[in-house]
Amino acid sequence: MTDAEHSTTVVVVTWRGAAHITACLDALAAQSRPHRTLVVDNASDDGTAALLAAHPSKPEVLRLRRNTGYAGAMAAALDKVDTPLMAWLNDDAAPTPEWLATCEDTLDKAPLAAAVSARLTLADGTVQSTGVRLTADGHGADLPEPSGEVFGFCGGAAVLNVEALRSIGGVPASYFCYYEDTDTAWRLRLAGWDVVGADADVTHQHGASTQPGSVRFHLWNERNRLLTLLRCAPRQVAIRQLVKFAALTAVLPLRGKPQAPNFRPILRCRVLGAVAARLPRTLVQRRAIGRRATLDRGAVWDAWAGI
């Protein structure tokens, strides 16, 4: 099968991934389904480039001049994809040999679906995600156990329809990291597409490049949740969650020392400042998303929020 006949370009985003990128590439080389592999290197400076050049599978490499995060790297990769499908894969993820075949076949059997989410399992056997649910306050939360159809896909290991992805505006590159998958799922749903889960297994180290629970994690996570709601959710939902976030930030100093970084007033003020700075552009994006939508925002919210 030639490159032109491959159905999927598997995009692996890496940043200082020398400790785990080889295992990821080995797993991709063992896939039962032919594919194109494209590694986006976010200006790694730890020897990752040499490992990529030396790997027997000889993956294509797009090396960026600076670290653009997972979202920025996926956006850059989308411009280079010439296959009908595009897989998103973390560099600390190792899929089983049937992962890609199962995902491709699942999409083929679900013509209304534009994305399929794999099952990510941690090294200790704990299931991290079978997809993403939408919480009552607009968070995108991992579903550790399958519960029928999922709202969204987990960006750590998923396969997407490229034409559908481009038609909804691509990947939100400015998010840098976190919620690029939930935002994309929101926009696919608004455009009338489904998202499904698959019995496709991937072992995931989770947080090898970023540190879940860190200040940066919470900064990106909280900022991007609010931006996603402003872009995609019903107006009253977005306003309510933004006001709720600001009100809690105002009263936190009266409650004593916070226990978690996301309840630190300084961090939350930084989140609000970042959202305010991006608000004009975000509202323009909201209108563009609305023009592409075939479903009402409220209908999507009512169907999925808190389920």
N, C-alpha and C positions, 0 to 999 in steps of 0.2 A: 504493500500500500504506500503510495507516495504521500508527501506532505499535503498536497492539495486534496487528497482523499480522506485525510484524517477528519474525524468529526469534532474533536475537542483539542483546544490548546489549553494545557494545564499551566496555569500561571502560579509560580512560587515566589512570594515576596520574602526577601531576606534583608536583615540588617545585623551585622556582626554575628552571623550564623555559623561560624566555623565549628562550633561544638556539636551542631546537630544537622547541618544541611546535607551531609553525606548520607545519613540514614534516610532522609527524605528522598534524595535522588535515587538511592538504591531501591527503595520501595516503588518509585515511579518506573524504574527500569524493569521491574518485575511484573508490571501490569499486563493482564491478558489481552487488553484492547490497545491497539496502536494509537498513538497520539503525538502531538507536538508539545514539547516542554520548553517553556520560556521562564527564565529566572530573572526577576527584577531585583537588582542589587542596589539597595538604598545607601550607596556610598560607604560600604563597609570598609573598615580599616584594620581588620583583625586577621587577615589572611584568607577571608572568604573567597576573594577573587581567584586566588591560586588554586583553591580546592575545586571551584567550578571549572576552571580550565583543565584540571587534571582528571576530572571524573570520566570514567569510561563511557558514560552515556552521551557525553558531549552536548549538554543542553545549550540552547541559545541563551545568551545573556544580554540583558538591557541594563547597563550600569548608569545610574543617575548621578548627577553631580553633587546632590545633597540628599539628605534623608527627608523624604516626603511622606513618611509614614505608610501604613498599609493602604489607606484610601488613595493617597496620591500615587503610589506605585501601581495599584490596580487601574487607576484612571489612565496612567501612562501606557500600561500594557494593552488596554482596550484598543488603543489606536493601532497596535501592531498585530491584533488578532485577525486572521483571515479564515477562520473555521466557523461553522455554524454554532458551536458551543464553546464556552469558556469556563474552565474550572478555577475556582479560588482555592488555594491551598497554603496553609501556614508552613513555614520552613521547619517547624518543630513537630510536624505531623508526618506519620508514616502509614499510608493506606495499605490495606491488604490487596493481594493481586487482582481481586475481582471488583475492587472499589469503583473504578471508572466504568467498567462494563455494566455494573449494576445501576449506576447513576444514569448512564446514557439510555439504558433499556427502560428505566422507570420514566424518564421524560418521554420516550417514544410511545409509551403506553398511556400517557396523560397529555393529550394534545392541547389542553387548555392551560397546562403548567409551563411556566417560563423558568422555574428554578427548582432544584432538588437539593435537599440537605442530607448530608451523611450522618452516621452515628459516630460521634467522637467519644473515645474512651481513654481515661487516664491510665497511667502506667500500673496503678494498683487495681485496675479492673473496674473502677467506678465510671459509670456513664456520665459524661459531662453534658452532652447535648445530642438530641435527636432532631432538633429544630428550635425555633424561637416562638414564644408566645408573647402576646401584647397584654401587659398588666393593666389594671384599672386606672393607674396614674400615668400610663404611657411609656413605661419601661419596656424594653425588649429583653426578655428573660429566657435563659436556656431551659428547654424542656428535657429533663433527664430521662424521662420515659415517654415512649410514643403514646399519643392520645388522639389517634385519627389524623386528620389534616392539620398541618401546622400553619401558623400565621406567616412566619418568615423562615429564612435559612440562616444557619450559622456560617459566617464567613470563613471559618477555619478550614472547612472542607465542603464545598458545594459546587454544583455545575449549573450554569445559566445559559439560556438562549441569548445569543449575542444580538440578534436583530431586535428582540424585545428590550434588552438592556439599553441599546442605543436609542431606541424609540422613546424611552422615558427619561432621557437626559444623561445616561451613563452613571458613573460612580461619583459621589460627592467628594472630590479630591481634597477640598479644604478641611474636611473633618480630621485629617491626619490619621487618627486611630480611634476605633470604636464607633458603633452605630452606623457605619457605612453599609452594613448588611441589613439592619432593621429599616433604615431609610429607603434602601433599594427595594426591600420587600413591600413597604408601604406604597411606593410609587407603582410597583408592578400590580399590586392589588387594585389601586385606584384606576389603573389602565385596563382592568378586567382580567388580568392573568391570575392563575393559581400558583401556589407554592406547595410542594409535597415533600415528604420524607422518604428515605430509601433505606433498605437493610444493607447498607454499604459501610463497612467498618474501617475506622481510622484511629490509630493510637496517637494521642496528643500529649505533648509535654505540658502545654498550657502556661503561657507567661514566660517563655524562655527569652523573648526579646523585651517585653515590657513586664512590669511588676504589678499584678493585680493587687489592689489595696493601697498602692502608693499614692502620693499627692498628685503626680502627673496622671495616673490612671483615673482618679476621681475628677480631676479637672476636665479631661477630655470626655469622660463618660457623662458627667452632668451637663456640660456645655452642649454636647452633641445630641443628648436626649431632648433638651429644650429646642434646639434648632430643628430637629426632626419633627417635633410637634408643630412648630411654627410653619414648617414647610408643608406638612402632610395632613395633620389632624383637623377636625372641625374647629372653627375659630374659637368657640366658647371653651373647648377643651384646652387649646393652646394657651389662651389667656388665663384660664383658671390655674393651670399648672405653673405658669410663669409667676403669677401673683402669689401662689402658695409657696413657691421656692423663695421669692423675695421676702415674704412675711416671716417665714421660718428663719431666714438669715438675720432678720432684724431682731428677733427675740432670743436668738441663741446666746448672745453675751449675757443674758439674764439667767441663764440656766447653769452656769458654771462651766468647767472645763469639758470640752467635747471628748468623746471616746474614739471617734473615727475621723479620718481626714475629711470626709465629705460633710461633716458637721462643724468644721472649723469656719468661723465667719470670714476670715481672710480669703480662704480658698473660694468660698461661695460668692464673695464680692468679686473675685476675679472672674468667676463664671458669668455673673451678671454683666460685668463690664464687657466681656468677650461677646456675649449675646447682643448687648446693646450696640456694640460697634458693627456687628454683622447684620443688624436688623433691616436696614434699607435694602441690602442685597438679598436677604432672605425673603423679604416680602415680594420682591420681583420674581424670585424663584418660585414662591408659592403660587403666584398667578400663572406662571408657565406650567407648573404641575397641574393646576386646575384646568388649563386649556387642553392638556393631553388626556385628562381623566375621562373615563366612560362611566364610572360609578361615583356616587355621591360620597363625600368624605364621611358624613354621618352614618351612612349605611355600612361602610367598612368598619368604622369605630364600633357601632352597635353589634356588628356580627362577631367581632374578635376581642374587644377590650374586656379584660377580666375573665376570659374563658379559660 
